[in-house]
Amino acid sequence: MLKKRSSGPTVGQPSTRSLQLFDMCSYDVDRFREFVQSEGFDEVFDLDAAERRRLVEDEDALLQFAFRFLKQVLFGEMTIALKETAREKRLQRRRARSKASDPLAK
């Protein structure tokens, strides 16, 4: 199932990263659990401690959350709250990476 609005120019051709996320969420529950516990995930998504604990301990809850996560990442359906500072931090990291990889940047 594809949603043209959120897929943009990749309709019918998901990115490598999208395929990796789909694989992790659908087939590698242990790796997804580690991802949910990661510092990077915590910087972006606004989950309270009780929900995070439930995701770590309850595999059914983790799988349901994985499907919500996929809807959000692949289709733009905002079902998981984001931290207000997440977007700005991500932009700063991208700018820093871009400058580091550009030999002409000062």
C-alpha positions as CSV (number, residue, x, y, z in Angstrom):
1,M,0.0,0.0,0.0
2,L,1.5,3.3,-1.0
3,K,0.4,6.8,-0.2
4,K,1.5,9.2,-2.9
5,R,1.4,12.3,-0.7
6,S,4.0,11.1,1.7
7,S,6.0,9.1,-0.7
8,G,6.7,11.9,-3.1
9,P,9.2,11.0,-5.9
10,T,9.9,7.5,-4.4
11,V,6.4,6.2,-5.2
12,G,6.9,2.5,-6.1
13,Q,10.6,2.8,-5.2
14,P,11.1,3.0,-1.4
15,S,14.5,4.2,-0.3
16,T,17.0,1.8,1.2
17,R,16.5,3.3,4.6
18,S,12.7,2.8,4.3
19,L,13.2,-0.9,3.4
20,Q,15.6,-1.3,6.4
21,L,13.1,0.2,8.8
22,F,10.3,-2.0,7.4
23,D,12.4,-5.1,7.8
24,M,13.4,-4.2,11.4
25,C,9.9,-3.4,12.5
26,S,8.3,-6.4,10.8
27,Y,10.9,-9.2,11.3
28,D,13.6,-8.2,13.8
29,V,11.7,-7.4,17.0
30,D,14.8,-7.7,19.1
31,R,16.6,-5.1,17.1
32,F,13.5,-2.8,17.1
33,R,13.4,-3.2,20.9
34,E,17.1,-2.0,21.1
35,F,16.2,0.9,18.7
36,V,13.4,2.0,21.0
37,Q,15.8,2.0,23.9
38,S,18.4,4.0,22.1
39,E,19.5,7.5,22.8
40,G,18.7,8.6,19.3
41,F,15.1,7.4,19.6
42,D,14.7,9.1,22.9
43,E,15.9,12.4,21.4
44,V,13.2,12.3,18.8
45,F,10.1,10.6,20.3
46,D,8.2,11.8,23.4
47,L,7.3,8.6,25.3
48,D,6.8,8.5,29.0
49,A,8.8,6.1,31.1
50,A,5.9,3.8,31.7
51,E,5.2,3.4,27.9
52,R,8.9,2.8,27.2
53,R,9.0,0.1,29.9
54,R,5.9,-1.5,28.5
55,L,7.5,-1.6,25.0
56,V,10.6,-3.3,26.4
57,E,8.7,-5.9,28.5
58,D,5.6,-6.7,26.3
59,E,6.4,-8.0,22.8
60,D,2.7,-7.6,21.7
61,A,2.8,-3.9,22.7
62,L,6.2,-3.6,20.9
63,L,4.8,-5.0,17.7
64,Q,1.7,-2.7,17.8
65,F,4.1,0.2,18.4
66,A,6.3,-0.9,15.5
67,F,3.3,-0.7,13.1
68,R,2.5,2.8,14.4
69,F,6.1,3.7,13.9
70,L,6.0,2.5,10.3
71,K,2.9,4.4,9.6
72,Q,4.5,7.5,10.9
73,V,7.9,7.1,9.2
74,L,6.7,5.8,5.9
75,F,3.4,7.5,5.4
76,G,3.5,10.6,7.6
77,E,0.7,9.6,9.9
78,M,1.6,11.3,13.1
79,T,0.6,8.8,15.8
80,I,3.7,9.1,18.1
81,A,4.4,12.4,19.7
82,L,7.7,14.1,18.8
83,K,9.8,16.1,21.1
84,E,9.6,19.8,20.3
85,T,13.4,20.1,20.0
86,A,13.8,17.1,17.8
87,R,13.4,18.8,14.5
88,E,15.9,21.6,15.3
89,K,18.5,19.1,16.6
90,R,18.1,16.9,13.5
91,L,18.6,20.0,11.2
92,Q,21.7,21.0,13.2
93,R,23.2,17.5,12.8
94,R,22.5,17.5,9.0
95,R,24.1,20.9,8.6
96,A,27.2,19.8,10.6
97,R,27.5,16.6,8.4
98,S,27.0,18.6,5.3
99,K,29.8,21.0,6.2
100,A,32.1,18.2,7.2
101,S,31.6,16.4,3.9
102,D,31.9,19.5,1.8
103,P,35.6,20.3,1.2
104,L,34.8,23.8,0.0
105,A,32.8,24.7,3.1
106,K,34.5,27.2,5.5
